[in-house]
Structure formats: structure tokens, C-alpha cells
């Protein structure tokens, strides 16, 4: 009988400590317990006062352009876009930075579409600002002509 009362008191004590500890900034009951044990032992410590930097290793990603088309001296890539979401725009900025000689062009269903609701920047504006070649709705005649030149050269 006496034992169960002691157990009950201990449980209450522990949950009160955990509550107080979390109020003091600790994230778990274990951290609270360690802090209390260190204090009891008279060992000085600080809690979560250092921020250590580390690099997450880069991963190699793959990109598959929609169309590969001929041009004089090689090929160019055509990427067709309806919606152009943030992650995809960021991907293309990285590709441009890392493959600066890649001739990649965008054809938009609507080049005037805004980057997001309420944005003043259109897909066209974003392309121009980031040095991407782009067109609205139809492949420009000049691009088609480049294909014809490439085809003649290939013969």
C-alpha cells in the first residue's frame, strides 16, 4: 500500500519536472532529467547555446528536356510549360548556372501568367531577368528556320 503511494508521488513529481523543464526551454523529459542530474553533480553546462554549421552533400539530379531539335552546329532544347512552379524555376536557374552553353528555350502556354497569385512578375519577366530565351504560345519562325538550317547541314 505504502509503495503505490510512493509510486504515485514519483509520477506526479516527474511530470511536474517535465512540465517545468519544457517551460524552461527543454524539449523532452530526458533533457530535463539530464539537466537536473548535471546540476545535482555540480557540473557546469549550457543548453542549446551553440549553432554548428554543416553541409548537406549535393546530390546529382537529372533533367530531361521535352524536345531536342536540330540547329546549325548541333542541337537546341525546347521546354514547354503550362504552369511553371517555383521548384521548377529554381531547377532551371541552377541548370543555366551549371550548363551555361546549353541552348535551352521555353515555350509557354501563357508567357503572361504570373509566378504566383498576386505577383507582378510574369513567366516572361522571369525569363528575361534570368537570361532565358522564351516564346508565347507558338514556336517563333526564327527558331523553325534554325531547325531547317541544322537539317540542311546534317545532310
WONOR-V688727 format. One record per run of one state. SS is the DSSP state (A for helix, B for strand, O for the rest). FROM is the first residue (numbers start at 0). LEN is the number of residues. Records with the same first field share a line. If there is no record, write none. Layout:
BEGIN
SS=FROM-LEN ; FROM-LEN
END
This chain:
BEGIN
O=0-1 ; 23-5 ; 40-26 ; 71-2 ; 81-4 ; 98-5 ; 108-5 ; 114-7 ; 130-2 ; 136-4 ; 154-1
A=1-22 ; 28-12 ; 85-13 ; 122-8 ; 140-14
B=66-5 ; 73-8 ; 103-5 ; 113-1 ; 121-1 ; 132-4
END
